Amino acid sequence: MSGPYLRMLPPSASPLRPADIAAGIRAWVTGQGAQSLRREIKRRFGARHVFFATSGRAGLSALLRAMRTLCPQRDQVLLPAFTSFSVPSAVVNAGLKVGLYDVSPRTLAPDMASLEKAMNRKTLCVVACHLFGYPLDLEPLRELCRVHGAALLDDAAQAMGARAGTELAGTMGDAGLFSLSRGKNITAVDGGIVLTDREDLADALKVMPELFTEGSRLRPVQSLGLALALMAMLHPRAYWLPASLPFLGIGASVFDPDFRLESLDALRAGIARSVLDRLDDLNAARRRTAATLHAGLQGVPGVRVVQPAAGTVPVYLRLPLLPLSGAWPGGVAPEAQALGVVRSYPLALHRIPGLAPFLVSVGEYPGASMLAANLLTLPTHGHVRGDDIRAIVRAFQDLPAKRCARVKEVAA
């Protein structure tokens, strides 16, 4: 925090404007929010079928339930061992078992040998996650899923607008997913968007009444209150307040499979439609901030920014950073919470105590474990200023870099 005011950067944010709130209110009054948002998602991403849910994890659970109805003899879903805790929460909510595969610390991409080893005749689906807005090349996964008769779910919750070659994240599998939560590329307070071109999968989703139930009449009122609070509290001059209240759990990773499936209320759909018009500008601004951070850190010994794969266009929801060695000096990741520099997911999925009863098997996932212990993320959102970037770079320049650099760089 700096100066006479309390200033604290959120690790990730998608700032709302008063015009977005007004658009949400109009959609609530007219009831046209979902239709307008669906048309624009179809146009922008070329999807035949689009469905909405009250959260990203609810959308993922709905997709998995639909897949299970089409292939009831399969009940296992393969996940990267390092990802958001919401992903296994959705699998368990859908009544399915969790299998894991490792990821590369160098690229955040699936370890294909680990993934192939985890595949079996009970595999319903492989979930691929574009972490922190870094798009994956999913062609090898598509082929592997084809051979094993499994579906591929393209989880682009953190990567709306990212590209791998000519393909957009969220459109490279049998189905795709976007999130509208407060820290994603665009926000509507919360929400999930499900895309698919498969007619059988769309038909299975259409008969799920949960996806067409908007909940109580009070929910748009609650959404309005949350949107107004979010618009104010995500500003660095105010973020310290919610971040300092432990009962809010801001930034906490929680495994919680006990949630309801509902659709997106009209107010949040209207907000999402308004913010979607700024998606390209928001992503371009994140790229500029990421490039400036990367340039500043290039001369800092002992640290490395995770590089996107060749031929991809990332959207840098956050900028991931690792020590050149296998661990930070002293074994403690140097978080700077006032600058939005934090660890991401504190545990690899196989270390989550509550998930253990739902795991198909327990193995070792060294890449995921290394990332959970060491990966830091730097903020790239619209509230990050030039002096914030300079302060972040200085924080890493002050590390005992020589001690960090003496150890051999970890192999991916």
KAFENSUL-V536759 format. One record per residue. N is the residue number from 1. PSI is psi in radians with two decimals (999 if undefined). NEAR is the number of other ideal C-beta (glycine too) atoms within 10 Angstrom. D_LAST is the distance of its C-alpha to the last C-alpha in Angstrom with 1 decimal. Layout:
# KAFENSUL-V536759
N,PSI,NEAR,D_LAST + N,PSI,NEAR,D_LAST
This chain:
# KAFENSUL-V536759
1,2.64,12,35.6 + 2,2.75,13,37.8 + 3,-2.86,6,41.5 + 4,-0.10,5,44.3 + 5,2.77,9,42.5 + 6,2.09,15,39.8 + 7,2.22,20,36.8 + 8,2.17,20,33.6 + 9,2.28,29,30.9 + 10,2.51,24,29.6 + 11,-0.58,24,25.8 + 12,2.56,26,26.4 + 13,2.64,24,29.7 + 14,1.62,25,31.6 + 15,2.39,17,35.0 + 16,2.69,23,38.1 + 17,2.77,13,41.3 + 18,-0.60,9,44.9 + 19,-0.56,13,45.2 + 20,-0.74,24,42.5 + 21,-0.73,19,44.4 + 22,-0.70,13,47.6 + 23,-0.66,22,46.0 + 24,-0.71,29,45.0 + 25,-0.74,17,48.6 + 26,-0.73,16,50.1 + 27,-0.63,26,47.9 + 28,-0.75,21,49.0 + 29,-0.75,13,52.7 + 30,-0.37,12,52.5 + 31,0.29,11,50.2 + 32,0.10,15,48.4 + 33,-0.85,29,45.0 + 34,-0.72,23,43.1 + 35,-0.77,14,44.8 + 36,-0.74,18,43.9 + 37,-0.72,27,40.3 + 38,-0.77,18,39.9 + 39,-0.75,12,41.5 + 40,-0.65,16,39.2 + 41,-0.75,23,36.0 + 42,-0.75,14,37.3 + 43,-0.81,9,38.1 + 44,-0.65,14,35.0 + 45,0.02,19,32.5 + 46,0.49,11,34.8 + 47,2.46,22,34.8 + 48,-0.66,11,37.8 + 49,2.36,18,37.7 + 50,2.31,20,36.7 + 51,2.73,26,37.2 + 52,2.61,28,37.0 + 53,2.89,27,36.3 + 54,-0.23,26,36.9 + 55,2.89,22,33.2 + 56,-0.73,27,29.8 + 57,-0.56,29,29.4 + 58,-0.70,26,33.0 + 59,-0.71,32,32.2 + 60,-0.75,28,29.2 + 61,-0.74,27,31.5 + 62,-0.76,27,34.1 + 63,-0.79,31,31.9 + 64,-0.66,22,30.8 + 65,-0.73,19,34.4 + 66,-0.75,26,35.5 + 67,-0.68,26,33.0 + 68,-0.64,19,34.3 + 69,-0.50,14,37.8 + 70,-0.34,14,37.0 + 71,1.20,14,35.2 + 72,-0.31,9,36.6 + 73,-0.13,8,35.5 + 74,2.37,21,31.8 + 75,0.31,15,30.8 + 76,2.42,21,27.0 + 77,2.19,30,24.6 + 78,2.23,28,20.8 + 79,2.65,25,18.9 + 80,2.44,30,15.3 + 81,-0.14,30,15.1 + 82,1.87,26,14.4 + 83,-3.12,25,17.3 + 84,2.47,23,20.9 + 85,-0.30,21,23.2 + 86,-0.46,25,25.6 + 87,-0.94,23,23.8 + 88,-0.49,26,24.4 + 89,-0.72,22,27.8 + 90,-0.68,31,28.8 + 91,-0.83,26,27.9 + 92,-0.67,20,30.0 + 93,-0.59,22,32.7 + 94,-0.01,23,32.9 + 95,0.43,13,33.7 + 96,2.91,22,30.5 + 97,2.74,17,28.0 + 98,2.17,24,24.3 + 99,2.73,23,21.6 + 100,2.65,27,17.9 + 101,2.71,25,14.6 + 102,2.88,26,11.0 + 103,2.73,27,8.9 + 104,2.21,18,5.4 + 105,-0.38,23,5.5 + 106,-0.63,15,5.1 + 107,-0.23,17,7.9 + 108,0.17,25,9.5 + 109,2.79,22,10.2 + 110,2.47,25,11.1 + 111,1.85,22,9.4 + 112,-0.60,14,12.4 + 113,-0.74,10,12.9 + 114,-0.71,22,13.1 + 115,-0.80,22,15.4 + 116,-0.65,14,17.5 + 117,-0.58,12,18.1 + 118,-0.33,21,19.3 + 119,2.48,19,21.7 + 120,-3.12,13,25.3 + 121,-0.20,10,28.9 + 122,-0.02,14,29.1 + 123,2.01,22,26.3 + 124,-0.71,25,28.1 + 125,2.55,25,25.4 + 126,2.24,29,21.7 + 127,2.16,26,20.9 + 128,2.23,27,18.3 + 129,2.19,24,17.9 + 130,1.43,27,17.5 + 131,2.39,28,16.5 + 132,0.39,25,18.2 + 133,0.24,29,19.6 + 134,1.90,27,16.5 + 135,2.53,28,17.7 + 136,2.65,28,15.9 + 137,1.91,18,17.0 + 138,0.07,23,18.7 + 139,-0.81,12,20.3 + 140,-0.61,14,18.1 + 141,-0.66,23,18.8 + 142,-0.78,17,22.4 + 143,-0.74,11,22.9 + 144,-0.74,19,21.4 + 145,-0.67,23,23.7 + 146,-0.77,10,26.5 + 147,-0.67,10,26.3 + 148,0.01,15,26.3 + 149,0.44,12,28.9 + 150,2.76,25,26.9 + 151,2.73,24,27.0 + 152,2.14,20,24.1 + 153,2.07,27,24.5 + 154,1.66,29,23.1 + 155,1.71,31,22.7 + 156,0.59,31,23.1 + 157,-0.52,29,24.6 + 158,0.18,27,22.6 + 159,0.57,31,22.7 + 160,2.11,29,26.3 + 161,-0.17,26,26.8 + 162,2.70,26,23.3 + 163,2.57,16,23.0 + 164,1.85,22,20.8 + 165,-2.16,14,23.0 + 166,0.03,6,26.4 + 167,2.42,16,25.5 + 168,2.41,23,25.7 + 169,2.39,33,23.5 + 170,-0.20,26,25.6 + 171,0.14,18,27.3 + 172,0.06,22,24.7 + 173,-2.94,26,25.5 + 174,-0.46,20,28.6 + 175,2.78,30,28.9 + 176,2.89,27,27.4 + 177,2.36,29,27.6 + 178,2.68,28,28.1 + 179,2.56,29,28.8 + 180,0.44,31,31.6 + 181,3.05,20,31.0 + 182,-0.38,20,31.6 + 183,0.27,18,28.1 + 184,-3.05,23,27.3 + 185,-0.76,28,27.8 + 186,2.76,25,31.5 + 187,2.67,26,33.3 + 188,0.64,35,36.5 + 189,-0.96,25,36.1 + 190,2.90,21,34.4 + 191,2.83,28,34.3 + 192,2.56,30,32.4 + 193,2.21,30,32.7 + 194,2.30,28,32.2 + 195,2.49,26,32.3 + 196,2.61,26,32.9 + 197,-0.10,15,34.6 + 198,2.14,18,35.3 + 199,-0.68,10,39.0 + 200,-0.65,13,38.7 + 201,-0.71,20,36.1 + 202,-0.72,19,38.2 + 203,-0.67,13,41.3 + 204,-0.61,19,39.7 + 205,-0.60,24,38.8 + 206,-0.42,13,42.3 + 207,0.21,10,43.9 + 208,1.81,18,42.0 + 209,-0.44,9,44.6 + 210,-0.57,16,42.1 + 211,-0.06,22,40.6 + 212,0.29,14,44.1 + 213,2.07,12,45.2 + 214,0.10,18,44.9 + 215,-2.79,15,45.9 + 216,2.82,10,48.8 + 217,-0.33,8,50.8 + 218,-0.21,9,49.7 + 219,-0.73,17,46.1 + 220,-0.59,23,46.5 + 221,-0.75,13,48.3 + 222,-0.72,14,45.4 + 223,-0.68,26,42.9 + 224,-0.81,19,45.1 + 225,-0.73,11,45.2 + 226,-0.69,17,41.5 + 227,-0.74,22,41.0 + 228,-0.73,14,43.4 + 229,-0.71,13,41.8 + 230,-0.74,22,38.3 + 231,-0.65,18,39.7 + 232,-0.78,14,41.0 + 233,-0.28,20,38.6 + 234,-0.15,23,35.4 + 235,2.43,16,36.9 + 236,-0.46,23,35.7 + 237,-0.26,13,39.3 + 238,-0.32,16,39.4 + 239,-0.49,23,36.0 + 240,-0.51,18,36.5 + 241,-1.02,14,39.1 + 242,-0.56,18,37.3 + 243,-0.41,18,34.2 + 244,-0.05,11,36.5 + 245,1.82,10,38.0 + 246,-0.59,8,36.0 + 247,-0.29,5,37.8 + 248,-0.41,12,36.3 + 249,0.56,10,32.7 + 250,2.18,16,31.4 + 251,-0.04,16,27.6 + 252,2.50,9,27.5 + 253,2.08,15,25.2 + 254,2.25,10,27.6 + 255,1.95,17,27.5 + 256,1.65,12,30.9 + 257,0.00,19,31.8 + 258,1.53,7,35.5 + 259,2.82,15,36.2 + 260,2.63,12,38.6 + 261,2.15,22,38.2 + 262,2.90,19,40.3 + 263,3.12,25,40.4 + 264,2.25,31,40.1 + 265,2.81,29,43.3 + 266,-0.62,25,45.1 + 267,-0.80,28,44.6 + 268,-0.60,31,40.8 + 269,-0.71,31,40.8 + 270,-0.69,31,43.0 + 271,-0.81,34,40.7 + 272,-0.71,29,37.7 + 273,-0.66,26,39.7 + 274,-0.82,24,40.6 + 275,-0.53,23,37.2 + 276,-0.55,23,35.8 + 277,-0.37,13,37.9 + 278,0.10,17,35.9 + 279,-0.85,17,32.4 + 280,-0.72,12,31.8 + 281,-0.71,10,33.2 + 282,-0.75,20,31.1 + 283,-0.69,23,27.9 + 284,-0.69,12,28.9 + 285,-0.69,16,29.7 + 286,-0.68,26,26.3 + 287,-0.73,16,24.7 + 288,-0.76,12,27.0 + 289,-0.74,22,26.2 + 290,-0.72,25,22.5 + 291,-0.70,13,23.1 + 292,-0.73,18,25.4 + 293,-0.79,22,23.0 + 294,-0.78,15,20.2 + 295,-0.71,12,22.8 + 296,-0.53,16,24.1 + 297,-0.18,19,20.7 + 298,-0.55,11,19.9 + 299,0.10,8,22.1 + 300,2.02,19,20.9 + 301,2.61,12,19.0 + 302,-0.02,19,16.3 + 303,2.71,21,15.0 + 304,2.43,16,13.0 + 305,2.34,17,13.7 + 306,2.27,20,11.3 + 307,2.40,13,12.3 + 308,2.70,21,13.9 + 309,2.62,15,13.5 + 310,2.46,7,16.1 + 311,0.13,11,19.5 + 312,2.74,18,19.1 + 313,1.69,16,21.4 + 314,2.88,25,20.1 + 315,-0.01,28,22.6 + 316,1.03,27,20.8 + 317,-0.66,29,22.4 + 318,2.83,26,20.6 + 319,1.94,26,18.3 + 320,2.42,23,15.1 + 321,2.44,23,14.3 + 322,2.75,22,12.0 + 323,2.55,24,12.8 + 324,-0.55,16,11.3 + 325,-3.12,18,11.6 + 326,-0.15,16,10.5 + 327,2.79,16,13.8 + 328,2.70,21,16.7 + 329,2.29,18,19.7 + 330,-0.01,11,21.9 + 331,0.23,8,19.3 + 332,2.17,10,20.7 + 333,2.27,19,19.2 + 334,1.31,19,21.8 + 335,2.62,16,23.2 + 336,1.45,16,26.2 + 337,-0.58,14,27.8 + 338,-0.42,19,30.7 + 339,0.09,23,28.4 + 340,0.25,26,26.5 + 341,1.90,23,23.3 + 342,2.83,20,22.2 + 343,2.74,18,19.4 + 344,-1.69,21,18.9 + 345,2.11,18,18.9 + 346,-0.27,14,19.7 + 347,2.53,18,18.7 + 348,2.66,24,16.4 + 349,-0.60,23,19.0 + 350,-0.12,19,19.7 + 351,-0.03,15,20.8 + 352,2.01,20,23.5 + 353,-0.77,8,26.8 + 354,-0.30,14,28.8 + 355,-0.32,21,26.4 + 356,-0.75,11,26.6 + 357,-0.26,9,29.8 + 358,0.01,16,28.3 + 359,2.40,16,25.1 + 360,-0.77,17,25.4 + 361,2.84,11,23.5 + 362,2.14,10,21.4 + 363,-2.89,15,18.2 + 364,2.34,12,15.1 + 365,1.39,23,12.3 + 366,-0.64,15,9.9 + 367,-0.83,27,7.5 + 368,-0.70,27,10.9 + 369,-0.69,18,12.5 + 370,-0.75,22,10.3 + 371,-0.75,27,11.0 + 372,-0.62,20,14.6 + 373,-0.46,17,15.2 + 374,-0.39,20,13.9 + 375,2.23,22,13.7 + 376,2.63,22,16.9 + 377,2.47,22,18.6 + 378,2.49,30,21.3 + 379,2.53,28,24.3 + 380,0.06,28,25.2 + 381,3.13,23,28.3 + 382,-0.21,16,31.8 + 383,-0.09,17,33.0 + 384,2.16,24,30.6 + 385,2.99,13,32.8 + 386,-0.70,9,32.4 + 387,-0.48,10,33.3 + 388,-0.78,21,30.7 + 389,-0.77,20,28.0 + 390,-0.66,12,29.4 + 391,-0.67,16,29.5 + 392,-0.80,24,25.9 + 393,-0.75,19,24.9 + 394,-0.63,13,27.4 + 395,-0.66,17,26.0 + 396,-0.49,21,22.6 + 397,-0.47,14,24.6 + 398,-0.11,10,26.5 + 399,2.69,18,23.5 + 400,1.35,12,23.7 + 401,-0.63,17,21.1 + 402,-0.70,10,21.8 + 403,-0.65,13,20.9 + 404,-0.64,21,17.6 + 405,-0.25,16,16.8 + 406,-0.47,11,18.0 + 407,2.52,14,15.0 + 408,2.44,9,12.2 + 409,2.38,13,9.3 + 410,2.47,18,6.5 + 411,2.45,9,3.7 + 412,999,13,0.0
